[in-house]
Amino acid sequence: MPGPNPATITRVRICPNCDGFATAAVTSGARHRDGTRLLLHVDCGTCHGTGTVPLRPRLTAADVEVAA
């Protein structure tokens, strides 16, 4: 019986600092000659502009490493 594909296991998670929105456009207050704003594109310092961070290994009570 055809159905949806099973969920894939990923080894990354969304960055907790930027919630996946890794780059922000910030206005500097200055304007170009045509009147448009000068924007600075700033990357998240935690994920360095990727929006994701690798999973950290989680230890159980028996000190066995499991995927988090």
Secondary structure, DSSP 4 states (H G I P E B T S, - for coil): ---PPPPPPPSEEE-TTTTT--EEEEEEEEE-TTSPEEEEEEE-TTTTTSSEEEPPPEE-TT--EE--
